[in-house]
Amino acid sequence: MSISSLVLASGHESSVSSGDVIFEANCANCHNGGIGGFFSGAPKAGDQSDWKALLPKGIDGLTKSTISGIGSMAARGGCSDCSDEDIRAAVEYIVEKSQ
């Protein structure tokens, strides 16, 4: 899997991709209500009722749960190539969509 890097204004590259890119590449199958979500019961991104009980964990708590894995979700959401910062960016993206 290739995760595109962002180029900062200073011209330096960052290993952190934007949350939407990481989400689409690694999370969408389960968190967009796809077949993976049907079987896993993953909360659908953008569905406030699905996330109501989860949002109080905050970005830090949700990121920690994603990194360690929870329920049917594998550790790191199954993305072994994702850095902690990548995972946090994806979590921030999902939370923003789901508030």
Summary of the structure (lengths in Angstrom):
residues: 99
radius of gyration: 13.3
end to end distance: 29.4
largest distance: 44.0
contacts: 272
relative contact order: 0.21
helix: 57%
strand: 6%
